[in-house]
């Protein structure tokens, strides 16, 4: 990276709203050598088993190290490297931290990236993904049953358990976005 500050793009939305898919498309478009990608979900305090034992969802701010995320967003904003935690979605475990050096563009995606005013000040562009709930539900079921090892009943129970936190902490971030993206299924294709 040259002496210029990187461009920080935030992509936030509910679970299975398309954040990772859009992020990967942007990385492919801009080129992996130009983009640093980070996921705010890596800042979970608890792994999947600990969350279940504590009866807290990953969507709740108290389940995340948001103070550390704020500090690390500031560092990235000014072009400084970070040592970022890593949450392995496939297994629900916390693994070895990752050293991240910002490139020309830093894409920050996840659940709670616009949660606080401190976080929001560091983004150049804030995008909120807002697919219709029935479509997001289909995407979540498909992803969690095929890639994360959940049964259909487990996914449905988890979605019900998460609804209040989604309403109170995730969907409220929509109002802070510069751009709101909605998705619709192709004509004739049921969601």
N, C-alpha and C positions, 0 to 999 in steps of 0.2 A: 504494500500500500504506500502511496505517496504521502506527503506531509498533510494532506487534507483529511478532515474528519470523515468517517464513513457515513453513509446514509442508513438510518435505522428505520426499518419497515416492520410494524407490528401487525400480526394476523391473529385475531382473537375470535373465539366462538365457543359454543358448547361442545361437549364430547361428540365426536363423529360429525362435525359440521363441515368438514372438508379442509381443515387447516393444513394438515400435513400434505395432502394431495396438491393443494394450491401452492404451498411452499416448494414442493419438489418440482412442480411445473416452472416456477419462477427461477429456481436454481438451474434447471435445464436450459431455460431461455437466456438467462444472463451469463451462464457458464460457471461451473463449480469453482474455478480459480478466482472468480470475482465476488463470491458470496460466502459469508459465514452464516451458518444456521444454528440457532439455539432454541430450545424448547423450555417454556416456563414451567412445564409439568415436572421437569427435573428437580425443582425446588421443593418437592414433597418432603415433609418431615418424617413421614411414616411409610413403610412399605405396605403392600396390600394386606398382609396378615395383621399388621399392627393397626391399620385403619379399621378392619373388621372388629378387632378386639376393643377398640376405643369407641366404636360406633360413630365414626366421623367419615365424611366423604372427602375425596380429593378436591372437590369443588369449593370446600369451605376454606376461607383464608387462614383459619387457625391450624389447618393441616399443611401449611406451606411456610417456608422461610421467605416471606415477602420482603423483609428488611434486607436480607442478603441479595435478593433479586434486584431491589432498588439500587443498591450499591454497585452491583455488577452491570446493570443497565447504564449507569453513569460512566463507568469505566469504558464500556464499549462505545458509548456516545462520543467520548473524547479520544477514541482510537487506541485504548489501552487493552492489553490482554487480561483474561480472567481464568481462574481455575473453577470450572463449573461442575456442580454435582450432576450425576446421571441417574435417571430412573429408567429401568428396563421394563417397558410396557408389557412385553410378551410374558415375563415371569412375575411382574409386580414387585421387583426387588430394586434396592439401591445398590449401584455398583461403583467402581473406581471413578473418581472425578476426571474431567477432561480439560486439557489446556486449550483455550480458544484465543486465537489472535484475530481481531477484526480485519476483514478485507474491505473492498470499496462499498459493498452493501452488506448489512447485517439484517437478516430476517429473524425476527423473534416471534415464535408462534406458541400458542397454548391457551390455557383456560383463564388465567388471572393477570395477564400482562398489562391491562389498563386499569387495574383495581384501584390504585392510589394516584393522587395528583403528582406525587414524586415520580412515579413510573411514567405517567403520560407525558411529562415534559421532555423526555429524552427521545421520543419518536419524531421522525420527520413526516411520516405518513402512518395513520392508524386505520386499519381495516377490520371490520367486524363481519364475520360470516353468519348469515341468518337464513338458513334453509327452512322451508315449512316443516313444522314438527313431525308430520307423518313421514316425510322423506328422510329427515335426520334419523328418525326411529329405525327405518329400514336400513340405513347405512350403519347405524350403531350395532344392530343385531347381526348384520352380515360380518362386520369387522370383528366384533368381540367373539363370535362363535367360530370364525375361521382362523383368526390370527392370535387371539388371546386366550384360547382354551376354555371359554365359558360355555355353559349350556344355555339354551334359549330361556329356560326358567330363571337362571341366574341373571341374565342380562335384563330381563323384564323386571325382576325384583330390584336390581340395582338402579334401574332408571326410575322406578317409583320412589326408592329411598333418596335419590339425588334431586328430585323435582324441586323441593323447597330451596335447596342451595343453588340450583340452577336459576331459579326465579330471583332469588335475593342477591346473588353474587356474580353470576355469569351474564345473564341477559341485561342487567343494569349497565354493563360496560358499553352496550350498543350506543348509548347517548354520547359517548366520548369519541366515537369513531369519526374520521374524516370521510370514509367511504363505507357504505353498508352493501354487502353483496348477497343477493338472494339467488337460489338455485331452484329450478323447476324440472320435473321429469319430462322427457320427450313426449310429445303427443302420442296417445295410444299406449303408453307404457305405464302400468300402474305403479304407484310408489310402493 
